[in-house]
């Protein structure tokens, strides 16, 4: 075997406002800027050395002698767990249940992480190199205990120790709530990036919001999605409140102008309302390295305190806590429903609160270095994960102009050299816009700065293209509508030195469609591509440990977890009978585990030997869960029309759905309702039996993904071509030995290039044909596919419930232009699903496809992504970490 070699496959890198006195709500007088209390949470590099030198030698010796080291072996782990049970939790062996065992086990691992965390922050401070700050409104972290065990390399120790104490490690891990800090791929990508940044030893911090309830917990009642609060913070050992790290954030108020002694006009933002941001820190461990980075989350609270005694004593009990409740709503929920004006204001408030607190923290840290402001971009890189943090561009300009007294040109040069912007959508309706009156009311000084940025930008465009008046209107940050709107994507582009897409097709599309004018203005070099990736530590080693062990037995160790290209070696064993047998056994065991979960959670019994067809992701019309369920209905009708003998020849299939619809997205909720209504009919049809089952798994999250993804035979990534920026779940499914049915969209294209066209099932129209088809639907003839029409007729007959329930889903296709091309792609989709059935019957060939695909997935690591960002956008270097530090 050693003499065999694989063919070399070439790998490419993924490539002026009107000045008015705006009256707002009245707040504490004289407060015009955020305040930060100096604490001993951080010294500059020079300060640490002088402080250390000032500590007398005997004191230093005493500290060093008694420094905590954390557990090293099973006995040490058991000692820590028992200590925490008895002293931290005040329990004993007689009343320590699995929940208490989880708490104590988490605290034992947390103690170890804290030590590495402190050393990492000290090391980064001493080196004083450039740091990355990653701003994301979502961080979909999943469970932390299992991840910490694996990254520290002590899961076997914990398993044995817990067994000695009377617990199964699986039961203990199950006690943890998923951190409700995100919803979809955007947040999971941010979590993978944090894992890679720590694993690769880059100096980096994440900044987000500490949502008390996340987006929501999804319950399915009578087939409908119902949103209930997600109480995930009952016990969270993975966060550290920093009550001494607080920032006062200002809203509303007025802007006053004055002239300073140099004759320069200075703006003063005064009055309004103050809300306090309190920092909570979460350690992010790297894999097989002592580096442990920081995720700082901000929680909102009333600046004046939680309780107004005067109002309470006067009998005004409700309003005595009203200010605290109003402040807390800012960090209560991810994506508050913005169908109402008050919801829009809360969402904008949320975004400014988060970026203002984060920027104040970043600026404070930079100022401790005593460097001149022109060196700010040499020390600080800030990445905007989508448009949500775009106000950071304006806030940094405000800090530099109003608080630090820089001239406009110098300040703007610093801002534009600091920020990078990652775009995650080509859908124009998904690009954020905020109304000018809303910003004027909430953030009056920021609106002025936005107008100034726009004027500065448009003047430069006019100088370059003096004869193109229409260009100015198209690229303006201000959209001349009623009311006027601020285009946040335009602001992010103008305020950043690099803009990147997240897959090759996506990056090409943004340059040729929504942002093509900006390519004309700035040139193509400002726009680049970094194809998304996933962390193999979470999505292979943690989610699928048996497969990880099997792979490591053929690659010569676990190096593939830090260099995913090592998977190449697996292809050498594709014809090894024992290897293939174990591969198939692992897949079956994963399917049996999912079947058990389906029975427990959804009450449906499924056959683990059936083909498991999975589509789990955010519910949205462009992701086309409606195409999938229409296809399921077509399969059901086809099976019903067969004789019992014909049915025996058919491939059994379980169609599994999961995902949340945004609370205000009525159409997405109707898709969920249809899936559940179809399942209710199909799963109880005795003619069909185990030939077809339809399951919707409620409250899809990271932990459920870790059960679902390893069990998949085929997964659906079927967005309308040109609408999905990248997708990362497609990568997770293939990495776990599942195949894809999908369109030529997002990262599916690059996955196809890597794994080969024979190992993926592609269907549907191409991105370049989509606009012509939409035009033909609107202005020409629009014939509905006859098979799809039969599906519609069956729904309209009432087979799956009230005929009115799903009229809008049908009407969107039949009467309103079929924007997402469901009918155009339906025939191709059904035919390709038949090819999937046929291929699955030949299990030997299917296993070959699966093994080959996994072996060729090395490109799709988030480590590769981070290295590309670091080199091409952030210009940061990993820190050298001495081995003995982790000893």
Buried (B, 14 or more C-beta within 10 A) or exposed (E): EEEEEEEEEEEEBBBEBEEEEBEBEEBEEEBBBBEBEEEEEBBBBEBBEEEEEEEEEEEEEEEEEEEEEBBEEBEBBBBBBBBBBBEEBEBEEEEBEBBBBBBBBBBBBBBBBBBBBEBBBBBBBEBBBBBBBBBBBBBBBBBBBBBBBBBBEBBEBBBBBBEEBEBEBEEBBEBBBBBBBBBBBBBBBBBBBBBBBBBBBBBBBBBBBBBBBBBBBBEBEEBBBEBEEBEBBEEBBBBBEBEEBBBBBBBBBBBBEEEEEEEEEEBBBBBBBBBBBBBBBBBBBBBBBBBBBBBBBBBBBBBBEEEBEEBBEEEEEEEBBEBBEBBBBBBBBBBBBBEEEEBBBBBBBBBBBBBBBBBBBBBBBBEBBEBEBEEBBEBBBBBBBBBBBBBBBBBBBBBBBBBEEBEBEEBBBBBBBBBBBBBBBBBEEBBBBBBBEBBBBBBBBBBBBBBBBBBBBBEEBBEEBEEBEEBBEEBBBBBEEEEBBBBBBBBBBBBBBBBBBBBBBBBBBBBEEBBBBBBBBBEEEBBBBBBBBBBBBBBBBBBBBBBBEBBBEBBEEBBBBBBBBBBBBBBBBBEBEEBBEBBBEBBEBBBEBBBEBBEEBBEBEBBBEBBBBBBBBBBBBBBBBBBBBBBBBBBBBBBBEBEEEEBEEBBBBBBBBBBBBBBBBEBBBBBBBBBBBBBBBBBEEEEBEEBBBBBBBBBBBBBBBBBBBBBBBBBBBBBBBBBBBBBBBBBBBBBBBBBBBBBBBBBBBBBBBBBBEEBBBBBBBEBEBBEEBBEEBEEEEBEBBEBBBBBBEBBBEEBBBEEEBBBEBBEBBBEEBBBBBBBBBBBBBBEBBEEBBEBBEEEEEBBBBBBBBBBBBBBBBBBBBBBBBBEBBBEBBBBEBEEEEBE
